[in-house]
């Protein structure tokens, strides 16, 4: 009886060890976002932000529908490079998703939707616990992914500027990050479109402006949380 129990324990340990080696990377390579960079975009989920619409003067209620930080496992893979097989080890990486939804009565509309993966541009050089956040937003009108880069990052998207002090709706914000993206046309050309976002650390999106050939519409943060 004791012998059978001992065999059962040994078998269980061996099974668990084999399962772990299949599910987890052998060297635990990982890519995590910089906490400082996340502080600009990780808005509190299920909270309402109130923005003033410059065109109508009305207050828009924007819900933080999703603000999630997830850990993912990328399995090992083998590719043929110049005729030679090259194997890339498995690794863990973080993904951040931000979805802001405009609430209008019983209807809702996606107001901002962006995704960032910590492994993009960071694979070479080994594990990284301070990866920059490249928040990608699909803009159908620009027919492109607009990239908003927080912290250091090897790939730049749009035009980035750091504003030391900025006052919006009577409130002062420090170290604001501003991004400008256009569809490549000149402001006087038909079909011109530009989008400008302002992000503040610990708050999130504090202002956005959308311009076309003949008009500009701006939303400014009045109340958060």
Order of alpha helices (4+ residues) and beta strands (2+ residues): alpha-beta-alpha-beta-beta-beta-beta-beta-beta-beta-beta-beta-beta-beta-beta-beta-beta
